[in-house]
Amino acid sequence: MALTKENLITLYTNLVRTRAFDRAFVRRLGEGKLLGFFHPADGGEAPGVGACSFLRHEDYLWGHIRGHGLPHMISKGVNPKFFMAEHSGRETGLCRGISTFHAVAPEFGIMGAAGTIGSGFPVTVGYGLAAKMNGRGQIVMSCFGDGTSNRGTFHECALMVNNWKLPVVFFCENNGLGMFVPVKDSHPVADIASLAQGYGMPGVVVDGQDVIAVAEAVEVAVDRARQGKGPSMIEAKCERFCAHAVGIPDYSGAEVRTPEEIKYLRENRDPVTICRQKLLSQGLLTEEDVSRIQAAADAEVEAAEKFVEESPRTDPSIFDEVLYAR
Ligand SMILES: Cc1ncc(C[n+]2csc(CCOP(=O)(O)OP(=O)(O)O)c2C)c(N)n1
């Protein structure tokens, strides 16, 4: 089924909102207002937005570390002000401010998150089995990076998910770097999606800078999962316009990535620009729409920051309540 005009505008809007919040998180970290650290989504927003914009609320989601899952959460309907509050250690956050960025939002199918990369795969099997058994038509969107696909858990879990024909979409966000390690140094094949064949599921590669291409590939995989035909794998080849995390050097292998390289990527591979130009050229968006969507995203960030700053800081005494069962 072709994406409607409304769908395409939703994709663009979610990209713009993600970019605005991602930038605000980076700024807030510099201002000492964000707890912990931050791995920006900058440049790599389209995979998460394309993967999650048309999921159902009740579908299970394991997001990805870039933007600490902002593209995925925003697109799945989570109000980012509650995630900003969480990341800022506020009582109004998704988990009352105690998780920093490993937030959960069960009403949106986000049951957990963890810092150990690859730990999402075993729970993907569990979510998938639950979804298959409960017959409610839920699917599991299981997102991970190229580096994360090297964990043994991926291979064990891909086997089980395929043996049991669970309704799972394995969604690899391949930004060419696992922290600092170029993917060509960690993978013997060009396409991580080619792993899919060994487990008996379809595997496709899409341009991860093109949110529309991502959403179209996801639609096929999600339909297949909902129809009980089993799992699929999508590899979105994407970019990262920043270092792995804020405040660390930007290496690719032994090489420092130069400002010129990043400038080239920003000018030629920006997912927001690519989507905007496509929709403008097809007459689906006007310059006025573009300004309105940007202004709404900026206003949403401003309102979220006000909400967070007015929210009480989490009192450490809540650990007595949340850690121990009486
Ligand atoms: C088991 C484990 N090993 C190492 C790390 C440290 N680490 C955090 S992110 C990361 C890189 C992950 O690479 P990738 O999956 O490609 O993600 P991306 O490049 O998109 O950040 C590593 C090695 C970790 N969190 N968990």
Ligand as a Chemical Component Dictionary entry (heavy atoms), coordinates in Angstrom:
data_LIG
# 
_chem_comp.id                   LIG 
_chem_comp.type                 NON-POLYMER 
_chem_comp.pdbx_formal_charge   1 
_chem_comp.three_letter_code    LIG 
# 
loop_
_chem_comp_atom.comp_id 
_chem_comp_atom.atom_id 
_chem_comp_atom.alt_atom_id 
_chem_comp_atom.type_symbol 
_chem_comp_atom.charge 
_chem_comp_atom.model_Cartn_x 
_chem_comp_atom.model_Cartn_y 
_chem_comp_atom.model_Cartn_z 
_chem_comp_atom.pdbx_ordinal 
LIG C1  C1  C 0 28.152 -5.386 25.552 1  
LIG C2  C2  C 0 28.645 -3.988 25.320 2  
LIG N1  N1  N 0 29.863 -3.793 24.772 3  
LIG C3  C3  C 0 30.312 -2.556 24.543 4  
LIG C4  C4  C 0 29.543 -1.476 24.853 5  
LIG C5  C5  C 0 30.047 -0.063 24.595 6  
LIG N2  N2  N 1 29.367 0.477  23.421 7  
LIG C6  C6  C 0 28.333 1.312  23.564 8  
LIG S1  S1  S 0 27.709 1.784  22.089 9  
LIG C7  C7  C 0 28.839 0.859  21.258 10 
LIG C8  C8  C 0 28.867 0.846  19.752 11 
LIG C9  C9  C 0 27.693 0.200  19.171 12 
LIG O1  O1  O 0 27.785 0.266  17.787 13 
LIG P1  P1  P 0 26.498 0.260  16.913 14 
LIG O2  O2  O 0 25.626 -0.832 17.340 15 
LIG O3  O3  O 0 26.945 0.280  15.497 16 
LIG O4  O4  O 0 25.756 1.600  17.309 17 
LIG P2  P2  P 0 25.978 3.083  16.772 18 
LIG O5  O5  O 0 27.190 3.169  15.940 19 
LIG O6  O6  O 0 24.770 3.389  15.989 20 
LIG O7  O7  O 0 26.057 3.917  17.980 21 
LIG C10 C10 C 0 29.675 0.191  22.127 22 
LIG C11 C11 C 0 30.766 -0.706 21.698 23 
LIG C12 C12 C 0 28.278 -1.700 25.426 24 
LIG N3  N3  N 0 27.462 -0.705 25.743 25 
LIG N4  N4  N 0 27.838 -2.964 25.636 26 
# 
loop_
_chem_comp_bond.comp_id 
_chem_comp_bond.atom_id_1 
_chem_comp_bond.atom_id_2 
_chem_comp_bond.value_order 
_chem_comp_bond.pdbx_ordinal 
LIG C1  C2  SING 1  
LIG C2  N1  SING 2  
LIG C2  N4  DOUB 3  
LIG N1  C3  DOUB 4  
LIG C3  C4  SING 5  
LIG C4  C5  SING 6  
LIG C4  C12 DOUB 7  
LIG C5  N2  SING 8  
LIG N2  C6  DOUB 9  
LIG N2  C10 SING 10 
LIG C6  S1  SING 11 
LIG S1  C7  SING 12 
LIG C7  C8  SING 13 
LIG C7  C10 DOUB 14 
LIG C8  C9  SING 15 
LIG C9  O1  SING 16 
LIG O1  P1  SING 17 
LIG P1  O2  DOUB 18 
LIG P1  O3  SING 19 
LIG P1  O4  SING 20 
LIG O4  P2  SING 21 
LIG P2  O5  DOUB 22 
LIG P2  O6  SING 23 
LIG P2  O7  SING 24 
LIG C10 C11 SING 25 
LIG C12 N3  SING 26 
LIG C12 N4  SING 27 
# 
